Amino acid sequence: MITNSTYDGLCYDTVQTARALAPSTPRLHFDEAWFAHARFHPLYAGRYGMAVGPDTFEGDGRPTVFATQSTHKLLAALSQSAMVHVKSAPRAPVDHHRFNEAFMMHGTTSAPYPVIASLDAATAMMDGPQGEWLVNEVITEAIRFRQTVVRTGRRIADAGDRLPWFFGVWQPDTVTDPADGTERLPPARAAGRVAAAMVTVTPPGIPVLMPGGALGATGGPVLRYLGALEAFDRAFPGLHSEAHGVTVDPDTGDYLIECVREGVQVT
């Protein structure tokens, strides 16, 4: 399963990803909870799960692709509404009737029909040229917002009459190669380091760290929080936290966080 896009908006070339992973798996699942809009704008061409098909991935090696989307998050559907999309491939065919039966085994027989109707409404809103227009309007507003944030920060810094601090926008100038630019460290040794991967604890499912973020001091909120989760996991085996982006050392039980190596320049 591949998260596409990530919480900080990074999305993948899904065709290239499918080609890279096809030798090792007949099926791919793209978790596109925040990416239901991608199909409707050329900016995201080739970067959503359903872009992987016989027209973009020829031959017998193409995997079957699943894409799950939380329609209520970025399209106009009621809360908790979602869709699952399937693009079957001969290598791992999916029988439509059998898939639906398996799905119904895990679903309610008393579905809230206003939610289902809202999925149809969201689909109709995005059908045709209006779908691209709506997404384009959102992209334009997002760019304007980023520009305004940057201008406001510069204006505050230039004025010099208050603390030189304001919100910033995340836009890395360089990318660290994970092959030689990062290392995994326990929280006790991670003070003052820079995170190289996203860390998200569920619940509530909100990122604690983003790539490029500072882990802070030993007694700071981030490392203190991760240390508390680590202590809980040790005290209550089997009830461990769901911490995406954290690796657990199988020998010691220590949390390990992906950090940028010291000496690697991050700008």
C-alpha positions as CSV (number, residue, x, y, z in Angstrom):
1,M,0.0,0.0,0.0
2,I,1.3,3.4,-1.0
3,T,0.1,6.7,0.5
4,N,-0.6,9.1,-2.4
5,S,-0.5,12.0,-1.8
6,T,1.2,12.3,1.6
7,Y,0.0,14.8,4.3
8,D,2.5,17.4,3.0
9,G,1.2,17.1,-0.6
10,L,3.9,14.9,-2.2
11,C,2.5,12.6,-4.9
12,Y,4.1,9.9,-7.0
13,D,4.4,9.1,-10.6
14,T,2.1,6.1,-10.3
15,V,3.0,4.5,-13.6
16,Q,6.7,4.6,-12.7
17,T,5.9,3.3,-9.3
18,A,3.8,0.4,-10.7
19,R,6.7,-0.5,-13.1
20,A,9.2,-0.6,-10.2
21,L,7.0,-2.7,-7.9
22,A,5.4,-5.0,-10.5
23,P,8.1,-7.6,-10.4
24,S,7.4,-8.2,-6.7
25,T,3.6,-7.9,-6.5
26,P,0.6,-8.6,-8.7
27,R,-1.5,-6.0,-6.8
28,L,-1.0,-2.4,-5.8
29,H,-3.1,-0.3,-3.4
30,F,-2.9,3.5,-3.5
31,D,-4.3,5.1,-0.4
32,E,-5.6,8.3,-1.9
33,A,-7.6,9.6,1.0
34,W,-6.7,13.2,0.3
35,F,-6.3,12.8,-3.5
36,A,-9.8,12.3,-5.0
37,H,-9.5,15.4,-7.0
38,A,-6.3,14.4,-8.9
39,R,-8.2,12.7,-11.8
40,F,-9.8,16.0,-12.8
41,H,-6.8,18.3,-13.5
42,P,-3.9,17.9,-15.9
43,L,-1.4,19.1,-13.2
44,Y,-1.7,15.6,-11.7
45,A,-1.6,13.6,-14.9
46,G,-0.1,10.2,-14.3
47,R,0.0,10.7,-10.6
48,Y,-3.1,8.9,-9.4
49,G,-3.7,5.2,-9.0
50,M,-6.2,4.8,-11.9
51,A,-3.7,6.3,-14.3
52,V,-2.0,2.8,-14.3
53,G,-3.8,0.9,-17.1
54,P,-3.2,-0.9,-20.4
55,D,-2.6,2.4,-22.2
56,T,0.2,3.5,-19.9
57,F,1.6,0.1,-18.7
58,E,1.6,-2.3,-21.6
59,G,2.4,-6.0,-21.3
60,D,1.5,-8.9,-19.0
61,G,3.4,-7.5,-16.0
62,R,0.9,-4.8,-15.2
63,P,-0.5,-5.2,-11.6
64,T,-4.1,-4.9,-10.6
65,V,-4.5,-1.5,-9.0
66,F,-6.8,-0.5,-6.1
67,A,-7.4,3.2,-5.1
68,T,-9.3,4.2,-2.0
69,Q,-10.4,7.8,-1.6
70,S,-12.1,9.7,1.2
71,T,-14.5,11.5,-1.1
72,H,-15.8,13.7,1.8
73,K,-12.3,15.2,2.4
74,L,-11.6,17.0,-0.9
75,L,-14.8,16.6,-3.0
76,A,-18.3,17.6,-2.2
77,A,-19.7,14.6,-0.4
78,L,-21.0,14.1,3.2
79,S,-18.8,13.1,6.0
80,Q,-17.5,9.5,6.1
81,S,-18.3,9.0,2.4
82,A,-15.6,7.2,0.4
83,M,-15.0,5.3,-2.8
84,V,-12.9,2.3,-3.8
85,H,-11.7,2.1,-7.4
86,V,-10.4,-1.0,-9.1
87,K,-8.5,-1.4,-12.3
88,S,-8.2,-5.1,-12.9
89,A,-5.3,-6.7,-14.8
90,P,-5.1,-10.2,-16.3
91,R,-2.2,-11.0,-14.0
92,A,-4.4,-10.8,-11.0
93,P,-8.0,-10.4,-12.2
94,V,-10.8,-9.2,-9.9
95,D,-14.2,-10.6,-10.4
96,H,-16.7,-7.7,-10.0
97,H,-19.4,-9.7,-8.3
98,R,-17.1,-11.5,-5.9
99,F,-15.4,-8.3,-4.9
100,N,-18.8,-6.7,-4.1
101,E,-19.8,-9.7,-2.1
102,A,-16.6,-9.6,-0.1
103,F,-17.0,-5.8,0.4
104,M,-20.6,-6.3,1.7
105,M,-19.4,-8.8,4.3
106,H,-17.6,-5.9,6.0
107,G,-20.3,-3.2,5.5
108,T,-23.6,-2.4,7.0
109,T,-26.9,-3.5,5.5
110,S,-28.4,-0.2,6.7
111,A,-26.3,2.3,4.9
112,P,-27.2,6.0,5.3
113,Y,-28.6,6.8,1.9
114,P,-28.0,10.6,2.1
115,V,-24.3,9.7,2.2
116,I,-24.6,7.4,-0.8
117,A,-26.6,10.1,-2.7
118,S,-23.8,12.7,-1.9
119,L,-21.3,10.4,-3.6
120,D,-23.5,10.6,-6.8
121,A,-23.7,14.4,-6.4
122,A,-19.9,14.7,-6.0
123,T,-19.4,12.5,-9.1
124,A,-21.8,14.7,-11.2
125,M,-20.1,17.9,-10.0
126,M,-16.7,16.7,-11.3
127,D,-18.0,15.2,-14.6
128,G,-17.0,17.1,-17.7
129,P,-15.1,20.4,-18.0
130,Q,-16.5,21.8,-14.7
131,G,-14.4,19.3,-12.8
132,E,-11.1,20.7,-14.1
133,W,-12.5,24.2,-13.6
134,L,-13.3,23.6,-9.9
135,V,-9.9,22.0,-9.2
136,N,-8.1,24.8,-11.1
137,E,-9.9,27.4,-8.9
138,V,-8.7,25.7,-5.8
139,I,-5.1,25.4,-7.1
140,T,-5.1,29.1,-8.0
141,E,-6.4,30.1,-4.5
142,A,-3.7,27.9,-2.9
143,I,-0.9,29.6,-4.8
144,R,-2.3,33.0,-3.9
145,F,-2.4,32.0,-0.3
146,R,1.2,30.8,-0.3
147,Q,2.3,34.0,-2.0
148,T,0.5,36.1,0.6
149,V,2.1,34.2,3.5
150,V,5.6,34.7,2.0
151,R,5.0,38.4,1.4
152,T,3.6,39.0,4.9
153,G,6.6,37.2,6.5
154,R,9.0,39.3,4.5
155,R,7.1,42.5,5.4
156,I,7.3,41.7,9.1
157,A,11.0,40.9,8.9
158,D,11.8,44.1,7.0
159,A,9.8,46.3,9.4
160,G,12.0,45.2,12.3
161,D,9.4,46.5,14.9
162,R,8.4,43.1,16.3
163,L,9.7,39.6,16.7
164,P,11.0,38.3,13.4
165,W,8.7,35.4,13.2
166,F,5.7,34.5,11.0
167,F,4.3,31.4,9.4
168,G,6.1,29.9,6.5
169,V,5.3,27.7,3.6
170,W,7.0,24.3,3.1
171,Q,8.9,24.2,-0.1
172,P,12.2,22.3,0.0
173,D,15.0,23.6,-2.2
174,T,17.0,20.4,-2.0
175,V,16.1,16.8,-1.5
176,T,18.2,14.4,0.6
177,D,19.0,11.0,-0.9
178,P,17.7,8.4,1.6
179,A,20.4,6.0,0.5
180,D,23.2,7.9,2.2
181,G,21.8,11.0,3.7
182,T,19.7,9.7,6.6
183,E,20.0,7.5,9.6
184,R,17.6,6.0,12.2
185,L,18.0,7.2,15.7
186,P,16.2,6.6,19.0
187,P,14.5,9.6,20.5
188,A,17.1,9.8,23.2
189,R,19.8,10.5,20.6
190,A,17.7,12.6,18.2
191,A,17.7,16.0,20.0
192,G,18.6,18.8,17.7
193,R,18.3,16.7,14.6
194,V,16.2,17.2,11.5
195,A,13.5,14.7,10.6
196,A,13.8,12.9,7.2
197,A,10.4,11.2,7.2
198,M,6.9,12.0,8.3
199,V,5.8,10.7,11.7
200,T,2.0,10.3,12.3
201,V,0.4,8.9,15.4
202,T,-3.1,7.4,15.2
203,P,-5.3,8.4,16.8
204,P,-5.6,11.3,16.0
205,G,-3.9,10.7,12.7
206,I,-2.2,14.1,12.6
207,P,1.5,14.4,11.7
208,V,3.8,15.0,14.6
209,L,6.8,15.5,12.3
210,M,7.2,16.4,8.7
211,P,10.4,15.9,6.6
212,G,12.7,18.8,7.2
213,G,11.1,19.5,10.6
214,A,13.3,20.0,13.7
215,L,12.9,17.4,16.5
216,G,13.9,20.0,19.1
217,A,15.5,19.6,22.5
218,T,15.4,16.5,24.6
219,G,12.7,18.0,26.9
220,G,10.8,19.5,24.1
221,P,7.2,18.6,23.1
222,V,8.0,16.3,20.2
223,L,10.6,14.1,21.8
224,R,8.8,14.1,25.1
225,Y,5.6,12.9,23.3
226,L,7.4,10.2,21.4
227,G,9.2,9.1,24.5
228,A,5.8,8.8,26.3
229,L,4.4,6.6,23.5
230,E,7.6,4.5,23.6
231,A,7.2,4.0,27.4
232,F,3.5,3.1,27.0
233,D,4.4,0.4,24.4
234,R,7.0,-1.1,26.7
235,A,4.5,-1.1,29.6
236,F,1.6,-2.5,27.7
237,P,2.7,-5.0,25.1
238,G,0.0,-5.7,22.4
239,L,-1.6,-2.3,22.9
240,H,1.1,-0.4,21.1
241,S,0.5,2.9,19.4
242,E,0.0,3.2,15.6
243,A,2.9,5.4,14.8
244,H,3.5,5.7,11.0
245,G,7.1,6.6,10.2
246,V,8.5,5.1,13.4
247,T,10.5,1.9,13.2
248,V,10.7,-0.3,16.3
249,D,14.0,-2.0,17.0
250,P,13.2,-5.8,17.2
251,D,15.9,-6.4,19.8
252,T,15.6,-3.4,22.1
253,G,12.0,-2.2,21.5
254,D,13.4,1.3,21.0
255,Y,11.6,3.7,18.7
256,L,13.8,4.7,15.7
257,I,13.2,7.9,13.8
258,E,14.5,8.6,10.3
259,C,16.8,11.7,10.7
260,V,19.1,13.6,8.3
261,R,22.7,12.7,9.0
262,E,24.9,15.3,10.6
263,G,26.9,17.2,8.1
264,V,24.3,16.8,5.4
265,Q,23.2,20.3,4.3
266,V,19.5,20.9,4.4
267,T,18.2,24.2,3.0
